[in-house]
Amino acid sequence: MIRFSMIELVKRGLSEDNVWISDSRRMSCGIGKCGHCRINDKYVCIDGPVFKFSEHKTLID
Ligand code: FES
């Protein structure tokens, strides 16, 4: 749902660098120990939890 909303915002003219996504829903321990929030080489709790859409779209579950 979030991803589709972001795509629609970009379609309506917002820059991908001005659209931000919070991935805090993935977090569990919040201190980089459990690995629950890991996407590729990113830890949401350490590297985020808020990402620009341009960066977030490169993260694949
Ligand atoms: S929430 Fe546990 S490693 Fe990120």
Backbone and ligand atoms as CSV (ligand in chain L), in Angstrom:
chain,resi,resn,atom,element,x,y,z
A,1,MET,N,N,0.821,-1.197,0.000
A,1,MET,CA,C,0.000,0.000,0.000
A,1,MET,C,C,0.866,1.263,0.000
A,2,ILE,N,N,1.878,1.272,0.863
A,2,ILE,CA,C,2.755,2.444,0.944
A,2,ILE,C,C,3.465,2.650,-0.383
A,3,ARG,N,N,3.988,1.555,-0.925
A,3,ARG,CA,C,4.730,1.660,-2.188
A,3,ARG,C,C,3.835,2.219,-3.297
A,4,PHE,N,N,2.605,1.745,-3.382
A,4,PHE,CA,C,1.692,2.233,-4.423
A,4,PHE,C,C,1.341,3.700,-4.202
A,5,SER,N,N,1.217,4.103,-2.958
A,5,SER,CA,C,0.947,5.513,-2.653
A,5,SER,C,C,2.123,6.385,-3.094
A,6,MET,N,N,3.331,5.912,-2.846
A,6,MET,CA,C,4.515,6.673,-3.239
A,6,MET,C,C,4.606,6.793,-4.760
A,7,ILE,N,N,4.318,5.704,-5.455
A,7,ILE,CA,C,4.349,5.734,-6.922
A,7,ILE,C,C,3.344,6.752,-7.437
A,8,GLU,N,N,2.164,6.801,-6.838
A,8,GLU,CA,C,1.134,7.753,-7.271
A,8,GLU,C,C,1.573,9.194,-7.007
A,9,LEU,N,N,2.224,9.449,-5.872
A,9,LEU,CA,C,2.702,10.807,-5.570
A,9,LEU,C,C,3.738,11.261,-6.599
A,10,VAL,N,N,4.620,10.352,-6.972
A,10,VAL,CA,C,5.636,10.685,-7.972
A,10,VAL,C,C,4.982,10.931,-9.334
A,11,LYS,N,N,3.964,10.111,-9.645
A,11,LYS,CA,C,3.231,10.313,-10.904
A,11,LYS,C,C,2.587,11.693,-10.952
A,12,ARG,N,N,2.190,12.202,-9.789
A,12,ARG,CA,C,1.534,13.504,-9.710
A,12,ARG,C,C,2.524,14.661,-9.633
A,13,GLY,N,N,3.810,14.368,-9.790
A,13,GLY,CA,C,4.790,15.430,-9.946
A,13,GLY,C,C,5.726,15.677,-8.790
A,14,LEU,N,N,5.581,14.953,-7.683
A,14,LEU,CA,C,6.516,15.139,-6.578
A,14,LEU,C,C,7.848,14.482,-6.925
A,15,SER,N,N,8.936,15.125,-6.554
A,15,SER,CA,C,10.252,14.561,-6.779
A,15,SER,C,C,10.467,13.360,-5.860
A,16,GLU,N,N,11.136,12.327,-6.354
A,16,GLU,CA,C,11.419,11.143,-5.529
A,16,GLU,C,C,12.251,11.492,-4.307
A,17,ASP,N,N,13.001,12.586,-4.374
A,17,ASP,CA,C,13.807,12.994,-3.226
A,17,ASP,C,C,12.994,13.788,-2.206
A,18,ASN,N,N,11.772,14.145,-2.549
A,18,ASN,CA,C,10.904,14.876,-1.616
A,18,ASN,C,C,9.806,14.005,-1.027
A,19,VAL,N,N,9.822,12.708,-1.370
A,19,VAL,CA,C,8.849,11.768,-0.809
A,19,VAL,C,C,9.604,10.848,0.144
A,20,TRP,N,N,9.171,10.810,1.392
A,20,TRP,CA,C,9.867,10.039,2.430
A,20,TRP,C,C,8.971,8.925,2.945
A,21,ILE,N,N,9.585,7.779,3.248
A,21,ILE,CA,C,8.854,6.614,3.742
A,21,ILE,C,C,9.465,6.174,5.070
A,22,SER,N,N,8.609,5.952,6.053
A,22,SER,CA,C,9.077,5.405,7.323
A,22,SER,C,C,8.841,3.895,7.329
A,23,ASP,N,N,9.884,3.141,7.594
A,23,ASP,CA,C,9.796,1.677,7.663
A,23,ASP,C,C,9.885,1.186,9.104
A,24,SER,N,N,9.494,2.008,10.036
A,24,SER,CA,C,9.622,1.633,11.448
A,24,SER,C,C,8.806,0.395,11.798
A,25,ARG,N,N,7.787,0.065,10.984
A,25,ARG,CA,C,6.983,-1.131,11.258
A,25,ARG,C,C,7.808,-2.417,11.195
A,26,ARG,N,N,8.969,-2.383,10.555
A,26,ARG,CA,C,9.820,-3.568,10.446
A,26,ARG,C,C,10.671,-3.800,11.699
A,27,MET,N,N,10.762,-2.794,12.533
A,27,MET,CA,C,11.709,-2.851,13.640
A,27,MET,C,C,11.202,-3.694,14.804
A,28,SER,N,N,12.146,-4.363,15.459
A,28,SER,CA,C,11.814,-5.134,16.650
A,28,SER,C,C,12.675,-4.661,17.816
A,29,CYS,N,N,13.975,-4.995,17.801
A,29,CYS,CA,C,14.826,-4.598,18.929
A,29,CYS,C,C,15.179,-3.104,18.870
A,30,GLY,N,N,15.341,-2.586,17.673
A,30,GLY,CA,C,15.640,-1.160,17.498
A,30,GLY,C,C,17.080,-0.766,17.744
A,31,ILE,N,N,17.975,-1.749,17.970
A,31,ILE,CA,C,19.373,-1.421,18.257
A,31,ILE,C,C,20.354,-2.214,17.382
A,32,GLY,N,N,19.873,-2.795,16.281
A,32,GLY,CA,C,20.760,-3.476,15.353
A,32,GLY,C,C,21.220,-4.857,15.774
A,33,LYS,N,N,20.497,-5.519,16.670
A,33,LYS,CA,C,20.925,-6.841,17.165
A,33,LYS,C,C,20.122,-8.014,16.609
A,34,CYS,N,N,18.828,-7.856,16.373
A,34,CYS,CA,C,17.990,-9.013,16.034
A,34,CYS,C,C,17.973,-9.341,14.531
A,35,GLY,N,N,18.230,-8.371,13.667
A,35,GLY,CA,C,18.196,-8.586,12.230
A,35,GLY,C,C,16.801,-8.584,11.633
A,36,HIS,N,N,15.800,-8.365,12.441
A,36,HIS,CA,C,14.406,-8.391,11.972
A,36,HIS,C,C,14.145,-7.326,10.908
A,37,CYS,N,N,14.814,-6.214,10.978
A,37,CYS,CA,C,14.537,-5.090,10.079
A,37,CYS,C,C,15.459,-5.053,8.874
A,38,ARG,N,N,16.297,-6.032,8.705
A,38,ARG,CA,C,17.307,-6.006,7.648
A,38,ARG,C,C,16.675,-6.152,6.265
A,39,ILE,N,N,17.048,-5.256,5.338
A,39,ILE,CA,C,16.666,-5.337,3.935
A,39,ILE,C,C,17.962,-5.170,3.144
A,40,ASN,N,N,18.341,-6.194,2.397
A,40,ASN,CA,C,19.642,-6.223,1.723
A,40,ASN,C,C,20.738,-5.960,2.753
A,41,ASP,N,N,21.529,-4.913,2.556
A,41,ASP,CA,C,22.599,-4.601,3.507
A,41,ASP,C,C,22.214,-3.487,4.473
A,42,LYS,N,N,20.949,-3.077,4.458
A,42,LYS,CA,C,20.476,-1.983,5.321
A,42,LYS,C,C,19.760,-2.524,6.542
A,43,TYR,N,N,19.985,-1.893,7.656
A,43,TYR,CA,C,19.217,-2.129,8.871
A,43,TYR,C,C,18.341,-0.903,9.073
A,44,VAL,N,N,17.034,-1.115,9.022
A,44,VAL,CA,C,16.103,0.008,9.148
A,44,VAL,C,C,16.339,0.766,10.449
A,45,CYS,N,N,16.615,0.035,11.526
A,45,CYS,CA,C,16.778,0.691,12.826
A,45,CYS,C,C,18.075,1.494,12.904
A,46,ILE,N,N,19.060,1.165,12.105
A,46,ILE,CA,C,20.336,1.871,12.126
A,46,ILE,C,C,20.403,2.894,10.987
A,47,ASP,N,N,20.049,2.485,9.781
A,47,ASP,CA,C,20.186,3.343,8.594
A,47,ASP,C,C,18.958,4.211,8.357
A,48,GLY,N,N,17.857,3.918,8.992
A,48,GLY,CA,C,16.605,4.680,8.818
A,48,GLY,C,C,16.133,5.159,10.167
A,49,PRO,N,N,14.896,5.042,10.456
A,49,PRO,CA,C,13.860,4.284,9.753
A,49,PRO,C,C,13.207,5.036,8.594
A,50,VAL,N,N,13.611,6.283,8.348
A,50,VAL,CA,C,12.988,7.056,7.281
A,50,VAL,C,C,13.950,7.108,6.095
A,51,PHE,N,N,13.404,6.779,4.919
A,51,PHE,CA,C,14.214,6.773,3.695
A,51,PHE,C,C,13.536,7.611,2.629
A,52,LYS,N,N,14.354,8.249,1.779
A,52,LYS,CA,C,13.801,8.895,0.583
A,52,LYS,C,C,13.244,7.800,-0.324
A,53,PHE,N,N,12.201,8.124,-1.082
A,53,PHE,CA,C,11.632,7.142,-1.995
A,53,PHE,C,C,12.678,6.661,-2.997
A,54,SER,N,N,13.534,7.564,-3.453
A,54,SER,CA,C,14.552,7.176,-4.434
A,54,SER,C,C,15.481,6.111,-3.861
A,55,GLU,N,N,15.742,6.154,-2.555
A,55,GLU,CA,C,16.581,5.137,-1.922
A,55,GLU,C,C,15.745,3.895,-1.571
A,56,HIS,N,N,14.537,4.115,-1.089
A,56,HIS,CA,C,13.692,3.005,-0.618
A,56,HIS,C,C,13.330,2.053,-1.748
A,57,LYS,N,N,13.128,2.580,-2.942
A,57,LYS,CA,C,12.705,1.704,-4.037
A,57,LYS,C,C,13.798,0.729,-4.471
A,58,THR,N,N,15.046,0.979,-4.058
A,58,THR,CA,C,16.128,0.049,-4.379
A,58,THR,C,C,16.218,-1.068,-3.347
A,59,LEU,N,N,15.500,-0.933,-2.226
A,59,LEU,CA,C,15.512,-1.960,-1.182
A,59,LEU,C,C,14.490,-3.029,-1.531
A,60,ILE,N,N,14.940,-4.258,-1.634
A,60,ILE,CA,C,14.054,-5.356,-2.005
A,60,ILE,C,C,13.949,-6.319,-0.838
A,61,ASP,N,N,12.709,-6.624,-0.453
A,61,ASP,CA,C,12.481,-7.581,0.654
A,61,ASP,C,C,12.951,-8.957,0.285
L,1,FES,S1,S,15.218,-3.921,14.768
L,1,FES,FE1,FE,16.548,-5.446,15.430
L,1,FES,S2,S,18.206,-5.227,14.054
L,1,FES,FE2,FE,16.894,-3.621,13.519
